[in-house]
């Protein structure tokens, strides 16, 4: 779970006469993550595509273009089908012609529609003006200009121009100017006027009649366009399944035909290389051998395994065994010999040695159980883990739902979160949404479990009375009577933070072992010692002045004595008998007028701090405060969100049901007569209005009850969910995680729309 699945680098060497069979078999297996040849070997060149690759690529482009034009998606697939080469040649061409004709016709109609719409917009000012269009053009001795502007200012401008004879007609801001001059002179005269010239339409009739003709033309075009679009839709329904299947078949053909581009080839031989899961090496060999026979040589070149320190071994050569054996590193001699090369080619690398196409790291297949799988999507939001670093998904799976459930802790909300998660897993094909649904199911489950322990359902404590006879094992600490639980959850949050961050440092230590134990100890072990030492000291009974008294009480036993104040402890949250760690004295350091007692915890703190500064320099002193202390304190947000969400639910129920406060406990009022001591009533509640207002109170109460708890439910995701994720990504991942692993992408294709039978 913490390591990815082990991968093996394999090499397939053979004669070109069997290359097509090898490609076909490897593609059907869907196991080989192909390594692309980098051209580094003498006498070997990248291969050429198989004949027909260009034609298949062109057809694939055509199919995808047709899919785009018809707006075909996977919901239009229908049953799987067999697509033959003849169908691709004939049926595809028929569909292409029909679709292109209809698409061209649609484009022409749309262009014409836009032109008519523009004409309708341009004719409107002329309708306002009311002058026939043929009167606004065609004169030999007159120039006519029509536009929008201010009549008086235009007249004043012309009066001070070189235009002597002119006449203006104006209607609602549309001005027509008739002048006995040439057009250029009239245009120059109008430059200084607030006037925007309009082009005169081509029509001859009065503008309103012309506009009606345009509108009629617009209706005709819309009708024709609708007919064409209906024909395209009918065609889409008829050919969508074929296009999806054709695309899949062509994509597979192109993938197979272009596969040699990643191979190393000579005139007669080829070498293909890549990574497969080590556990499936035997299956890989047997399947290829059965399909191709002895014309190929299959070798397991290396296994990306781990040493005793967890460091990935990229160059662990495997004993030579040839095809079907344990595997072995093929030399260039063997490559040539197995392919029947000439002597000159056989001398490519006579000195032997491991022949690989590159030194790339293996792809990553995260090795997590099914219930943990949904959390891989949350980890990959940051990045996929590298092959040689620990995968934090399992820890994420353990801690995130626990953090979330602890903060919300309500049976009602938990069941709703589970329902939402189940809906996401069942209603969507998206892997991301289904993964989020799985996370929601588990987070909702923890929320429900904590809700049972708190004895709450939608913020009501009646669940505790039913399940626990009024005494649930734990409380949230919101009510004054149980405030010591709130203090306890602050300490629990800190303890969870220390454990979480130390675990992150342990992960970092394991990852850094690849650099040697000493460097791992300095880089990671120092922080482990510092963090544990610091917080052990915080929980020791020394320097108690600035430390709050509840530290020594909430985990003690009732009736015990507070070791700092000496008073009797009356209330405890969890009776663990803890009243602080005693000081295990090692030595004393005289400082001024007192002796500094150095115990085990303080010694660990100083040693850890010294190691951090030695490893990181002066910046380590600042980081020791921000990380070893500040990042742990950041986990108190768990308790803060717990109280905030409980408070919101309490307010909603208080407004609706009303409550009394008696001896530090809120008691909701189900009926007003149940409030035995009216002077203790905090709020009467909408459900307890009197007389004619009762119906109004009930309606308002139901509305607030539903909307209020819905708001708490949503904010539970946006606050508790985001805060829990933040603790994972920032505090936990930040201690060890880099990511950047390469996804396992095997050569092959998962068929959805086609069948080979």
N, C-alpha and C positions, 0 to 999 in steps of 0.2 A: 504493500500500500504506500509506503513512504518512498519507494524506489519505482522508476518506470519499468515496464516490461523489458527483459533483456533482449538485445538486438544482435544479429550476426550480419557481417558483411559477406556477401556471396558473389561469386564470379561464375558466369556461364560463358564457356568458350566453345566455338564450333565452326563448322563450315557454313559458308553463306547459302549453300543449297538447302539447309534446314532452318535458316533464320526465320522464315515466315512461320514455320511450325512452332518454333520456340516462342515467337512473339504471340501467336494465338494462344498457346498453352499458358504462358505467364500472364497474359491478359485475363484469361478465364479464371486463373487462380486468385488474382487480386491480392497478392502478397508482397510483391517486390517494389520497394520504394527505390526508384531508379536513381543511380548516381550519374550525372552528366559527365561525359568524357571531356577533359580540359585540354586535350591536344598535346599533352606533355610527353608522350611516348614517341620514340623514333620509329619511322616507317608505318605508323598508325594514323589514320585520319578519321574525323567524325564521319559516320555513315551518311548515305543519301536516302531520301524518302523512297519508299516502295512505289513502284509504278501505279499511277492512279491517285496519288495523294493530292495533287493539284486539282484534279477534277472533283474529288470528294470535297475538298475545301471550298471550291466554288459553289457546289450544290448546297453545302452547309450554310454558306453566306446567303444564298437564295432563300433557303427554308427559313432562316431567322428573319430575313427581311419580310417574307410573307407573313410570318407570325406577328411581327410588329405591326404591319399594315392592318391585319385582321384582329389585332388585340387578343391573340390566343394565349391562354394561360393553362396551368396544369389542371384546373378544375374541368377543362373541356376534354380531358384525355379519353374517357370511355375505356372499353376493354383493351387488353394488350393485343397486339397484332403482329403478323409476320410481314415485313416490308422487303420486297424483292428488289433486285437491281433493275428489273424491267419496269417496276412501278416507279422507281426513282427517275428513270429516263422518260417514261411516257406520262404517267399521271402527274408528276411534279411539273412538267412542262405545260400541261393543260391548265393546271391550277395557276401557274405563274402568269400565263397569258390572260386568263379570265380575271384574276385579281388585279393585274396591272391595268387592264382595260377599264375595269370599274374604278380603280383608284385614280387613274388619269381623268376619267369622267368626273369623279367627285372633286378632284382638284380644280378642274376647269369650272365646274359649277360654283365652287366656293369662291374662286377668283372673280367670277362674273357677279356673284352675289355681293361681294365686297365692293366691286365697282359700282353696282347699282345703288348700294347703300350710301356710298360716297356721293353719287349724283343726287340722291334724294336730299342729303344734307346740304349740298351746294345749291339746290334749287329753292330752298326755303326762303332766303333773303329776296329772291326775285319774285316769289309769290307775294311777299310783303310789299314789294315795290309796286306790283300790279301792272307793269308794262310788258306787252308782248315781246317775246324773245327776238323775233325777227326785226323789231324796231331798234334793237340795241346793237346792231352790227350791220356791216355791208355798205357803209356810206363811202363815197369818194371824196367829198369835200368836208365831211364832218368826222371828228374823233369822238368816240363814246367810251366813257369809263364809268364802271359801276363799282361801288364799294360801301363799306360801313364807316361812318364818321359823323362829325357834327356839321349840320347844314350851314349854320351861320359862319363858323370858322372857315369852312371850305370856301364859301362865297367871298369872305373877306380876303382869303389868300389869293383867289383868282383875280379879285379886284386890283390887287397890287402886283399883278404879274403881267407878262407880255401877251397874255391871251385877251383879245379885245371883245370877241363875240362868243358868248356861251349862254347856256340855259341849264338850270338845276331843277331836278325833280326829287323830292324826298318823302319817305314814308317810314316812320318808326326807326330812324337811324340808318336806313338804307338810302344812299344818294346815287342818282344817275346824272352824269355831267355830259352835256352835248356842247362841243366847242368847235368853232370854225378855225381850226389850226391842225397842224400835224400831231401825230400821237406822241412823239418824243417831247415836243414843246409842252403839251398838256401834262405829261408825266413829270417833267422838270418843275412845272408850276406847282404841282401838288406835293412836292417833296417836304415842304415845311408844314403841311396841314395834317391834323389828326385824322388820317384817312387810310383805310386798308382796302386795297383793290381786290375785287372778286372776278373770277373768270366767268364769262358768259357761257352758259350751256349751249349745246349744239341744237336744241329744239327750235321749232319755228312757231309753235302755237303760244297761246297765253300760258304763263308759268304754272298755273294751278292745274290746267288740263295735262300739261306735260308731267307734272308731279304724279297725277293719278295714273298716267301710263307707266311711269316708273314703278309705282307701288304694285300695279298689276303684274308687271314683269318680275318684280321681286317675289310675289306669291307663286308665280309659275316656276321660278328657279327653286324656291324652297320645296315645292311639290316634287320637282325632278330630283333634287338632292335627297329628299326623304326616300324616294323610290330606289335610288342608287344605294343609299345606306342600308335599306331593307334587303336589297340583293346581296350586299356585302355581308350582312348579318346571317342571311340564309346560307351563304357560301361558307362563312366561318363555322357554322354548326355542322355543315357537311364535311369539311376537310380538316377541322381542328385536330381530330384524333390522328389522322394520317400525318399531318405536319409535325406533331409532337413525336410520333414514332419515327418519322423520317429524320428528324433532327437527332434523335438518339442514335439511330443506326449510323448516320453520317459522322456523328461525333466519335463513335466507336471506331469507324473505319479510318478517320483521320488520325485518331490516337494511335492506332496500330500501324498505319502506313508511315507515320512520322517518327515512330519509335527508334529507327536506326540512327536518327540524328544524335541520339545520346550515346550511341555505341562507339567503340574504337574498332576500326575496320582496316583490313588490307584488301588486296584484290580478291582473295578467296576465303578470308576468315573474318570473324567478328568476335568481340568480347563485350559482354553486357555485365554490368555490375550494379549492386544496390544492397539495401538492407531489408532483412525480414526478421520477424520474431524468431528467436533461437529455438523456441519450443516447436516451431513448425518447419524446421529445416528438413527433417526426414520426409515429411509430406511433400515439400517442395521438390526434393530430389526424385522421389519415387514417381511423382506425377509427370515431371519432365522426361524422366528416363522412359517411362511407359509410352509417352507420346512420340518421342523423337528417336529413342534407341541409343546406340553407342556412338552416334555422330557428334556428341557434345561431351564436354567435360565440365562438371559442376564442382566447385570448391568453396568451402567455408574458409574465407581468408582470415577472419578475426572475429572474436566475440567481444562486444563492449560490456565487459563484466566489471565487478568491483573487487578491490582487494579488501584486506581485513579492516582497513580504515575507512572503507566506503568510497574510495577513490576509483573513478571509472578508468578501466584499462582499455585504451583504444587500440593497442598494438599487440594484443595477445594472439599470436599466430597459433593456428590449430594444426594438429598433426595431419600430414598429407594422407588423404584417403581416396581422393578422386571422386568420381560420380557415385553418389549414393553412400559413400563412406563417411568417416568422421569429418571429412573436409580437409582442405589443405591450401597453402598459398601457391597459386600458379605462377611459375616463372614465365618470362616471355618465350623461352625455348618451348615450354609446354604448350603455350598458346599457339605457336606456329605449328608445332608438331601435330597437335590434335586436329589442326585444320588442314594438314597436308600441304604446308607452305614449302617453298623452295629453300635450299640451304642458306641462301643469302638472308632471307627473312628470319630464319631460325637463329641467326646470330644477333638478334636485336638486343638481347640482354643475357649473354651467355654466362655472366657472373651470377645469375639467379637473383634471389631476393624477393621480397614481397612486392607484387605488382598490383597497385590500386590506382583508381582513376582520380583520386584526390584524398585529402586528409580531413574531409568534412566530418562533423560529429554525427552520431546516429540520430534519426528522428525519434520523437518521444511518443510512446503509447502509455498513458497514465494507467496504472494497474490498481484500480479501486473497485471494491464490491459494488453491486448494483445500487444499494441504498445510498452509497456515497457519491455515485456518478453525478447527480444533479449539481453538486457543489463544485464540480470541475468548471462549470460555466462561470461561477463567481470568481474562481481563482484566475481563469483566463481573461477576465476583465482587466486584471493587471498584466498578465502574460502567462504563457505556457511555461511550466518549469523546464529548466535545462536538464539534459540527460544526466549530468553528474551532480545535481543538487536534489535535496530532499523535497518531496512533493508534500505541500502543507494541506492538501485537500482533506485528508482524514481528520486532522486537527480542526480545520474549519468546520467540518461536519459535526464534531463533538462540541465545539465551543459556541459557534454562532447561534444555533437553536436554543442552547442553554441560556446564553445572555438575553436573547429576545424573550424567551418564555419567562425568565426571572423578572424582567422589567414590566411586562404586561400582566402576567399571572392572573388570568381570569378564564373560567371554564367557558363562558358564553363567547367571549372574543376568540378563544382558542378554537372552538368548534367552527366559528365563521371563517377563520383563517384556513382551517383544514378544508372547509368546503370550497373556498376560493382556490386553494392549491389544487384540489382534485379537479375542479372545473378547468383550470389551465392545462393540466396534464391530459385531459380527455378531449378538449375542444380544439386544440391547435396542433398543427404539424411542425411548427417551428421548434427546433431543438432548444433554443434559448428559452422560449416561453414554457415549454414542458419542463425544463430544468428549474425554472423559477417556481413552477407549480410543485415540483418535488420538494424544493426548499420550503415553500409555504406549508406543505403538509407536515413536515417535521417540526418547523417552528411553531405551527399551530398546535401540534401535539404537546410540545413542551409547555406552551402557554396554558393548555388545558390542565396538564399535570400540576403545574404550579398553582393554577386557579383552585384545584381541589385541595392542595395543601394550605392555601390561604383561606379556603372556605368562601370563595367569592364567585358569583355569576352576574355579569353585567354590573359590577360594583356593589351588588347586594350581598349581605353577609348571611342570608338565610340558608345558603348552601352549607355553611359551617354548622348551622343548627341541625340540618338534616343529616349530614354525613358524620359529623364529629360531636354531636350532642352539644353544640354551642361552643366547643373548645377545639378549633382547628389547631394543628401542631405549630403553625407559624402564622404571623400577621405581617401586614405591610408596614405598620408603624405610623399610619396616617392619623389615627385617632389619638387624642391626648393620653388615654389610658395605656396605650401600647407604644408610646414614643420611643421606648428603649429598643424596640425592634428596628426603628429607623437608624439608630446609632449602630446597631449590630450589622445592618446591611451596608453601612459605610465601611466597616472593617472587613466584611466579607468581600466587598468590591476591591479593596486594597489587596487582600490576600489573593484574590483571583488575578489581579493585575501582576503581582509578583510571580505567581506560578506561570502565567501566560508568557510574560516577558522572559523569564528564565528559560522556559521551553524554547522560545525563539532563539535565545543565545545558544542553547544546546544544539539546535539545528545548525546554527552558524558555525559552531565548533566542528560539527561533523563535516559540513561543506568545506571548511578550511583545512581539514586534514590532508587534502591534496597538496597543500603547500608545506606540509611537515607539522609534526606535533607541536614543536616549539612556537611556530608562528600562529597555529590555531589557538594555542593556550594564551598567547599574548593578545591576539585579536578578539577572542571570544571568551576564553576562560576567565580573563581579568574582569570582564563585565559580569559574569556569573558570580564571582566572589564578591565584587563590589555591591551588586544588587542584593544578594542574600545577606551580606554583612550589614548593610545599611538598614534593612527592614527588620532584621533580627534585633539590632540595637534599638530601633524605634519601639519594638514590643518588649524590651527588657525594662525591668523596674529600676531604671537609673535615669537621672536628669528628668525627673517626673514633672517638674514645674510647668513646662510648656505643653505637656502631653495631657489630653482630656481624660477626666476620671472614668468616663464610660468604657475606656479601653480595658480597664481592670474588672469591669462588672458584667457586661452583657453576655460574656461566655463563662462566667463563674457558676457557682451553685447558690441557690437561694439560702440565705442565712449565713453565708460566708462573710468574711471580713475583708473590706477593701484594704489591700496592703499599703496604699498610699495615704488615704484619709483616716483609716481605722474604723469607719462606720460600717454597720451591718448592711449587706446587700439584700434588698427586698425583691427586686425584679430582675430576671435574667431572660434573655431571648433563647439561647441554646445552652442548656446546662452541661457544659463541657469541663467545668472545674478550672478554667483558665483565668488566672489573675496576673498575667504577665510572666515573661521569662525571667528567671533569677539571673543575677550577674555572676558568671563564672570568671572570677578574677584571675588574671595572668600576672599582672604587675601594676605598679603605680608610678605615675610620673608627677613629681612635685611641680606645681605651677602656681606661682604667687604664694598665697596663703593657704592653698588646699592641694590635695593630691588627686590627680586625675586617675580614676580607676579604669584600667584597660582590661576589658574582658574579652572573651572569644569573639563576640559579635563586633565590638569596636576594632579589634585587631584585624578581623576579616575586612572591615570597611577600609582601614588604612592600607592594608596590603593590596586590596583590589584597586583602590584609588591610585596607589603608586604604580601598579602594573598598567593601568589605563593611561596614565600620564607618560610612562615609559614607552608605550606603544604608539600613542597618538600625539604626544607633545602637550604644549600648554592648553590647546583646545580641549584636551581630555578632561581638564578640570571643570570647564564650563559644561561639557556634555555629561559629566557625571551628575550634575545637578538636574539638567533638563531631561535626561533619560532615566538614570537609576532612580531618581526621586520623582521628577515631574511626570514622566510617562506612567508611572504606577498610580500617582494621584489622579491621573486622567481617567482611570477606571471607576472613580467615584460617580461618574456619570451614570453608571448602572443603578445605583441607589437613587440618584436624583430623578432619573426618568421614571423609575418605579413609583416614587411619591407623586410626581407630576401627573402621571396617567391615572393613578388611584384618586388623586384630588379632583381631576376632571370628571371621572365617573361619579364620585361622591356628590359633586355640585349638581350634575344632571338629576340624580336620584333625589337630592335634597329639594330641588325646585319642584319636582313632580310629586313626591310622596310626603315631603315634610319630615321633620325629625325632632326628637328631643335629645338633649345632652344631659346624661346622668352619670355621675362619677367617672367622667372622662370618656364615656362611650356614646356614640351616636346610635339612636334607636329610631328607625323609620316609622312613621305613623301610617298604619294601614287604614285605620278609621279614627276620626278625631276623638271619639269617646275612649279610645285606648290610651290617650295621653293622660295618664293618671295625675301628672303634675304639670298643669298648663304653664306654670311659671318657668319650666325647663324647656319649653318649646323654642327651638331655634328658628324654624320656619314652618308655617302651617301646611304648605304644599298646595299645588294647584288641584290635586284630587280631593282636597278637603274643604273646598269653598262651600259656603252655606247658600241655601235657598235657590233663587233663580240663577245665581252664578255658578251653580254646581255643574251644569251642562257645559258652560263656557270653560270652566276649569278642567273638566275631563278632556274636552277637545284640545285645548291648549297643552294640557299635560301629555297627551298621547303624542302630539306633534313634537314637543320638546324631547320627550323620551326617545322617540325614534331618531330624530335628527341629531340629538346630543350624543347618543351612543354610536351613531354612524360616524360622527366627527371624531370621537375617541378612537374608533376602529381605524379610520384612515390615518389619523395622526400617530397611531401605534406603528404603522408601517413607515411613515416619513420621519418619525423621531426615534423610536426604539430600533427600528430596522436600520436606519442610517447610522445611528450611534454604534450599534453592534458591528456593522460593517466597517465603520471607521476604526474601531479598536483592532479589528483584524488587519485591515490594510495598512494603517499608519503605525500603530504601536507594535503589532506582532510581526507582520511581513517586513516592516522596516528594519528589523534586527538581522535578517538573514537572507531575504528573498531577492533574487535578481530577475529570474525569468528569462525569456528569450529563446526557449527551446523550439526546435523545428517540428512542425506537425508531420505525423506519419501520413503520407499520401501515396498509397500503393498504385502501381500501374494496373488499371482495370476500370470497369464501369459498372455501376449498379443499375441494372435495367429496371425501368418503370413502365415503359410504354410498348416495348417490343418483346417478342419471343423468338427463339431460334428454331422452334419446332413448327 
